[in-house]
């Protein structure tokens, strides 16, 4: 059993900052890519940022230069530092990780989502 638990969402004014965290727990053997997706009301879920096990990062064009993804391998945790937030960043943010357990090979796991609301 693997769980991804997110924290750090909330309400912030335009131009403000938030830091999201997502910790993976369970019978984890290894974690490959970790990342964040988001889904705004009436929209499809979209990629925000990913980070590989070697530390390579990938960002959506809309967040480049404002968001930074990082991970703490020892803690099985991924972070998303969000600066210069805009109302368009308002969405539910979902953590994602490709995890191999002691019982099965790697597959995708998702967190429950955390709400980020940016007021104008």
DOFI-786654 format. One record per residue: y, x, z of N, C-alpha, C in turn. Coordinates in steps of 0.2 Angstrom, whole numbers. Layout:
BEGIN
+-------+-------+-------+-------+-------+-------+-------+-------+-------+
|    nv |    nu |    nw |   cav |   cau |   caw |    cv |    cu |    cw |
+-------+-------+-------+-------+-------+-------+-------+-------+-------+
|     Y |     X |     Z |     Y |     X |     Z |     Y |     X |     Z |
...
+-------+-------+-------+-------+-------+-------+-------+-------+-------+
This chain:
BEGIN
+-------+-------+-------+-------+-------+-------+-------+-------+-------+
|    nv |    nu |    nw |   cav |   cau |   caw |    cv |    cu |    cw |
+-------+-------+-------+-------+-------+-------+-------+-------+-------+
|    -6 |     4 |     0 |     0 |     0 |     0 |     6 |     4 |     0 |
|    11 |     3 |    -5 |    17 |     7 |    -5 |    23 |     2 |    -4 |
|    28 |     4 |    -1 |    34 |     0 |     0 |    40 |     4 |    -2 |
|    45 |     1 |    -5 |    51 |     4 |    -6 |    56 |     0 |    -3 |
|    60 |     3 |     2 |    65 |    -1 |     6 |    72 |     2 |     5 |
|    76 |    -2 |     2 |    83 |    -1 |     0 |    88 |    -2 |     6 |
|    93 |     1 |     6 |    99 |     0 |    11 |   105 |     2 |     8 |
|   111 |     0 |    11 |   117 |     3 |     9 |   121 |    -2 |     5 |
|   119 |    -8 |     3 |   123 |   -12 |    -1 |   128 |   -16 |     3 |
|   133 |   -19 |     0 |   138 |   -23 |     3 |   144 |   -25 |    -1 |
|   149 |   -26 |     2 |   155 |   -29 |    -1 |   160 |   -23 |    -1 |
|   164 |   -21 |    -6 |   168 |   -16 |    -6 |   174 |   -18 |   -11 |
|   180 |   -15 |   -10 |   185 |   -16 |   -15 |   185 |   -12 |   -21 |
|   188 |   -14 |   -26 |   188 |   -10 |   -32 |   191 |    -3 |   -31 |
|   188 |     2 |   -33 |   190 |     9 |   -32 |   186 |    12 |   -26 |
|   183 |     8 |   -22 |   179 |    10 |   -17 |   173 |    14 |   -18 |
|   169 |    15 |   -13 |   163 |    19 |   -13 |   157 |    16 |    -9 |
|   151 |    17 |   -11 |   145 |    15 |    -8 |   140 |    20 |    -9 |
|   135 |    20 |    -4 |   129 |    24 |    -5 |   123 |    20 |    -4 |
|   119 |    20 |    -9 |   113 |    16 |    -8 |   107 |    21 |    -7 |
|   102 |    19 |    -2 |    96 |    23 |    -1 |    90 |    19 |    -2 |
|    85 |    23 |    -4 |    78 |    19 |    -5 |    73 |    24 |    -3 |
|    69 |    22 |     2 |    64 |    26 |     5 |    57 |    23 |     3 |
|    53 |    27 |     1 |    46 |    25 |    -1 |    41 |    27 |     5 |
|    37 |    23 |     6 |    32 |    24 |    12 |    25 |    21 |    10 |
|    20 |    24 |    13 |    13 |    22 |    12 |     9 |    28 |    10 |
|     3 |    26 |     7 |    -2 |    31 |     6 |     0 |    35 |    -1 |
|     5 |    39 |    -1 |     8 |    42 |    -7 |     5 |    49 |    -8 |
|     3 |    50 |   -14 |     0 |    56 |   -16 |     6 |    60 |   -19 |
|     9 |    57 |   -24 |    15 |    60 |   -27 |    20 |    55 |   -30 |
|    26 |    57 |   -31 |    31 |    53 |   -34 |    34 |    56 |   -40 |
|    34 |    53 |   -46 |    37 |    56 |   -52 |    44 |    54 |   -52 |
|    46 |    50 |   -57 |    53 |    48 |   -58 |    54 |    43 |   -53 |
|    61 |    43 |   -50 |    64 |    38 |   -46 |    70 |    36 |   -49 |
|    72 |    30 |   -47 |    79 |    28 |   -51 |    81 |    21 |   -48 |
|    87 |    19 |   -51 |    90 |    13 |   -49 |    91 |     9 |   -56 |
|    90 |     2 |   -55 |    92 |    -2 |   -60 |    96 |    -8 |   -57 |
|   100 |   -12 |   -61 |   104 |   -17 |   -58 |   103 |   -23 |   -62 |
|   105 |   -29 |   -59 |   105 |   -35 |   -63 |   110 |   -40 |   -60 |
|   115 |   -41 |   -65 |   120 |   -45 |   -63 |   118 |   -53 |   -65 |
|   122 |   -58 |   -62 |   120 |   -65 |   -63 |   120 |   -66 |   -71 |
|   115 |   -69 |   -74 |   115 |   -71 |   -81 |   114 |   -65 |   -85 |
|   112 |   -59 |   -83 |   111 |   -54 |   -87 |   104 |   -51 |   -86 |
|   102 |   -47 |   -90 |    95 |   -43 |   -90 |    96 |   -37 |   -85 |
|    90 |   -35 |   -82 |    90 |   -29 |   -78 |    92 |   -23 |   -82 |
|    96 |   -19 |   -80 |    98 |   -13 |   -84 |    97 |    -7 |   -80 |
|    96 |    -1 |   -84 |    95 |     5 |   -81 |   102 |     8 |   -78 |
|   102 |    10 |   -72 |   108 |    14 |   -69 |   108 |    21 |   -70 |
|   102 |    24 |   -66 |   101 |    31 |   -66 |    94 |    32 |   -64 |
|    91 |    38 |   -67 |    85 |    40 |   -65 |    85 |    48 |   -63 |
|    80 |    50 |   -59 |    79 |    57 |   -58 |    72 |    59 |   -58 |
|    70 |    64 |   -61 |    63 |    66 |   -62 |    61 |    70 |   -56 |
|    55 |    72 |   -55 |    52 |    76 |   -50 |    55 |    83 |   -50 |
|    57 |    85 |   -55 |    60 |    92 |   -56 |    68 |    92 |   -55 |
|    71 |    86 |   -54 |    78 |    85 |   -53 |    82 |    83 |   -59 |
|    79 |    82 |   -65 |    83 |    80 |   -71 |    85 |    73 |   -70 |
|    92 |    72 |   -72 |    95 |    66 |   -71 |    97 |    62 |   -78 |
|    97 |    56 |   -77 |    99 |    52 |   -83 |   103 |    46 |   -81 |
|   109 |    45 |   -84 |   113 |    40 |   -82 |   115 |    35 |   -88 |
|   116 |    29 |   -86 |   119 |    24 |   -91 |   126 |    26 |   -92 |
|   129 |    25 |   -98 |   135 |    27 |  -100 |   141 |    24 |   -96 |
|   139 |    18 |   -94 |   144 |    14 |   -90 |   146 |    17 |   -83 |
|   141 |    21 |   -81 |   142 |    24 |   -74 |   143 |    32 |   -74 |
|   142 |    35 |   -79 |   143 |    42 |   -80 |   150 |    44 |   -77 |
|   150 |    49 |   -73 |   156 |    52 |   -70 |   158 |    48 |   -64 |
|   155 |    43 |   -62 |   156 |    39 |   -56 |   151 |    39 |   -51 |
|   145 |    38 |   -54 |   139 |    38 |   -49 |   135 |    44 |   -50 |
|   132 |    46 |   -44 |   127 |    52 |   -44 |   121 |    50 |   -40 |
|   115 |    52 |   -44 |   109 |    50 |   -41 |   106 |    57 |   -38 |
|   102 |    56 |   -32 |    99 |    62 |   -29 |    93 |    60 |   -26 |
|    89 |    65 |   -24 |    83 |    63 |   -20 |    81 |    68 |   -15 |
|    78 |    66 |   -10 |    75 |    71 |    -5 |    68 |    70 |    -5 |
|    65 |    75 |    -8 |    57 |    75 |    -9 |    54 |    75 |    -2 |
|    56 |    78 |     3 |    52 |    78 |     9 |    52 |    71 |    12 |
|    58 |    67 |    11 |    58 |    61 |    14 |    56 |    55 |     9 |
|    54 |    57 |     3 |    52 |    52 |    -2 |    58 |    47 |    -3 |
|    64 |    49 |    -3 |    70 |    45 |    -3 |    74 |    47 |    -9 |
|    77 |    42 |   -12 |    82 |    42 |   -18 |    88 |    39 |   -16 |
|    94 |    42 |   -18 |   100 |    40 |   -16 |   104 |    38 |   -22 |
|   109 |    34 |   -22 |   114 |    33 |   -27 |   121 |    33 |   -24 |
|   125 |    38 |   -25 |   132 |    38 |   -23 |   136 |    35 |   -28 |
|   140 |    29 |   -26 |   144 |    26 |   -31 |   151 |    26 |   -29 |
|   155 |    29 |   -34 |   162 |    30 |   -32 |   166 |    26 |   -38 |
|   172 |    25 |   -36 |   177 |    22 |   -41 |   174 |    16 |   -44 |
|   171 |    12 |   -39 |   168 |     5 |   -41 |   172 |     0 |   -44 |
|   169 |    -3 |   -49 |   173 |    -8 |   -53 |   170 |   -15 |   -51 |
|   173 |   -21 |   -53 |   170 |   -27 |   -52 |   164 |   -28 |   -57 |
|   164 |   -25 |   -62 |   158 |   -25 |   -67 |   152 |   -22 |   -64 |
|   153 |   -18 |   -59 |   147 |   -15 |   -55 |   144 |   -20 |   -51 |
|   146 |   -26 |   -50 |   143 |   -31 |   -45 |   137 |   -33 |   -48 |
|   132 |   -32 |   -44 |   125 |   -34 |   -46 |   120 |   -33 |   -40 |
|   114 |   -35 |   -41 |   108 |   -33 |   -37 |   106 |   -27 |   -39 |
|   105 |   -22 |   -35 |   103 |   -15 |   -37 |    96 |   -14 |   -34 |
|    91 |   -12 |   -39 |    84 |   -12 |   -37 |    82 |    -4 |   -38 |
|    79 |    -2 |   -33 |    76 |     5 |   -33 |    69 |     4 |   -36 |
|    67 |    10 |   -40 |    61 |    10 |   -44 |    58 |    17 |   -43 |
|    52 |    18 |   -42 |    48 |    24 |   -42 |    41 |    24 |   -45 |
|    40 |    29 |   -48 |    33 |    30 |   -51 |    29 |    34 |   -46 |
|    24 |    31 |   -43 |    20 |    33 |   -38 |    13 |    33 |   -39 |
|    10 |    39 |   -37 |     3 |    39 |   -37 |     0 |    39 |   -30 |
|    -4 |    35 |   -28 |    -7 |    35 |   -21 |   -14 |    38 |   -21 |
|   -16 |    39 |   -15 |   -23 |    42 |   -14 |   -28 |    37 |   -17 |
|   -27 |    31 |   -19 |   -32 |    26 |   -21 |   -31 |    25 |   -29 |
|   -25 |    26 |   -32 |   -25 |    25 |   -39 |   -19 |    29 |   -42 |
|   -20 |    30 |   -49 |   -15 |    34 |   -52 |    -8 |    31 |   -52 |
|    -3 |    35 |   -55 |     4 |    33 |   -54 |     5 |    26 |   -58 |
|     9 |    22 |   -55 |    12 |    16 |   -58 |    19 |    15 |   -55 |
|    22 |    10 |   -58 |    29 |     8 |   -55 |    29 |     4 |   -49 |
|    33 |     5 |   -45 |    35 |     1 |   -39 |    42 |     0 |   -39 |
|    44 |    -6 |   -36 |    50 |    -9 |   -35 |    52 |   -11 |   -28 |
|    59 |   -10 |   -27 |    61 |   -12 |   -20 |    63 |   -19 |   -21 |
|    65 |   -22 |   -15 |    67 |   -29 |   -15 |    74 |   -31 |   -18 |
|    78 |   -26 |   -19 |    85 |   -27 |   -21 |    90 |   -27 |   -16 |
|    96 |   -24 |   -17 |   101 |   -24 |   -12 |   108 |   -26 |   -16 |
|   111 |   -31 |   -13 |   117 |   -34 |   -17 |   123 |   -29 |   -16 |
|   126 |   -28 |   -21 |   133 |   -24 |   -21 |   138 |   -29 |   -25 |
|   143 |   -30 |   -21 |   149 |   -34 |   -23 |   155 |   -30 |   -23 |
|   159 |   -30 |   -29 |   165 |   -26 |   -29 |   170 |   -31 |   -31 |
|   175 |   -32 |   -26 |   181 |   -37 |   -27 |   187 |   -33 |   -30 |
|   190 |   -37 |   -34 |   196 |   -35 |   -38 |   202 |   -35 |   -34 |
+-------+-------+-------+-------+-------+-------+-------+-------+-------+
